[in-house]
Amino acid sequence: MEYIGKRISIKRTESELSIVILSLINKLKSRFLFLWFILWSISGIIVLSQYFIMHDPNTKTAIIVWMGFWAYFEYKIFHAYLWRKSGKEKIKINDKKLLYKRDVSGRGKIKTYEIDFIKDLRLIEPKENSFMEDLNNSYWVIGGEKLTFDYYGKEIKFGLQLDEADAKALLKLIMKEIKR
């Protein structure tokens, strides 16, 4: 097994190239993310308990709406925590296909792309002074893709939160393998 960056490992066989990109791990931030999850869960339980005490139908409706938002963010926080704990991106390139999977504890959907239809593999240019760019690159979300390609008119992104040197090395490796 070879390493081409801090978090990228590759394994080559005669017919296939396998690439694994580990998630970015910061122990202190992971603890804060877990604490956020616990506190968010407690707040949801407290608000839900108030639903059974209230008699005003408008207040009950407001609690139900709030619980919908709460449940969505509960899922997002938990998913981000699991990604940081055991997430990885897996890429396999063989003669005719590129297989991509965001793996969390052995789970994830494999997406298949035919190499003949992959167009314009490139680095994603960062936008300066962009709030959304900063948010996507933060530790608290699963985002910040650094590489992309066009596939049947759709933009496919991968390479979560890689630094610039690792992203360039990965791009060079994938382009070389696709041209083979």
N, C-alpha and C positions, 0 to 999 in steps of 0.2 A: 504494500500500500504506500502510495506517495502522498505528499501534502504540497499544495500549491499556495497555501495561505494559512492564516491563523485558524480558520474554521473549515477549510475545504480539503477533503481527502478524495483521492481518485484511485480507482482500481481498473486495470486494463487486462482484458483477455483478447484472444485472437479475433473474436467476433463482436466484442462489446466494450464500451467504456462506461464505467459507473462512477458517478460523482455524488458525494454526500456533503451537504453544507449544514453544519450544526447551527442551532439558534444562538443568538448572542446572549451570554449569561453574565449577570452581575449579581453576586450574592446579596448585597445590601438592597439593591432595587427589587430583587425577587422577594425578599422579606417584606418590603413595603407593599409590593403588589399583593402578597398573601394577606397582609394586615388590612389593606383596602378591601379585599374580597370578604374578609370576616366582618368588618364593620358595615359594609354594604348589606351583607346578609342579615345582620342584626337589625339594621334600620328597616329593612323590608318586613321582618317579623313584627317589629313594633308597630309599623303602620298597618299591617294586616290585622293585628289584634284590635286596633281601633275600629275597624270595620264592623265588628260584632257588637261594639258598645254604642256606636252612633245610631240615631233614629231618623235623622234628616236624610231624605233620599238624594238630595243634591250632594251632600258630603259623601255619601256612600258611592255615588257615581264618580266623584273626584278621586276617591281612594282607589276605585277599580282602574281608572285611567292611569293614575300614578303607578299602580302595581304592574301595569303593562310595560311602562317605561322601565320600572325597576327590574322586571324579569329579563328584559332585553339586555340591560347593562350588567346584570348578574351573570348572564351567559357569556357576554363579551369579556368580562374581567376573568372569569374562570378559564375561558378558552385561552386568553393571553397568558395566564399563569401556567397552564399545562404546556403551552408552546415553549415558554421559557424553560420549563423543567425538562422536557423530553422531546422537543420539536426538532425536526430536520427536514431539509429539502433533499429529495432524491431525484437524480437525473440519470437516465440510461440512454445511451446512443448506440444503436446498432446500424446495420447496413441501410435500412430504409426508414427507421422510426426514431423519434425522440420521445421517451416516456418521462413524465414529470409527476412527482407526488409530494405533497406537503404531509409529512408523516408526523403524527403525534401519538406516541406510545403504541406504535404499530398500526394505527388507524389512519385512513386517508384514502382519497380517491385517486387512482392513476389516470392521468390524462395522456392520450396518445396523439402525437403530431407526426405526420408524414414529412420526411426531410425535404422532399421535392417541393413542398408547398410552403416551407418556411422561408420568409423573405425579410431582408433588412434586419438582421441580428445586430443589435447595437446597445451601447450604454444609454441609460436614461440621463439626460442632462438635468442637473439640479437647478431649481428656480431659486434665485436669491430673494431674500426677504419675503418668503411665502409662508404664511401660517400653516397651510395644509401640508407643505413639505416638511416643516418642523414637526408637526403632529405625527405624520407618517414615519418619521425617523425616530420618534420617541420610544422609550423602552416599554411603554404601557400599552402599545397597540401592536398588532401583527401587520406590518406594512413596511414601506421604505424599500420597495423593489429597485434594483440597480440595473437590471438587464431586461431587454424586451425584444420581441420579434413580431412580425406581422404574419398572420395565418388566416387565410381566406378572408382578408379584410378586417380581421379582429386583432387587437393588440394583446399579446400574451406577455405577462410580466413575471419575473422570478429573480432570485438572488437577494433575499430579504436582508436589508441592513448590512450589506458588505461594505468594507471601506474601499476607497478608489483603487488601490493597488490590487486587492483581491478580485474586484470586479473586472479589471482589465485583464488579469491573468486568466480568469474563468472565461471571459469572452474570447480571448486568443485560443484557448484550448478547445472550446466548443466549435469555433469557426474552422479550426484545423481538422477536427474530427468530422465535421459535416462535409467538408470538401473531399475527404478521403474516399 
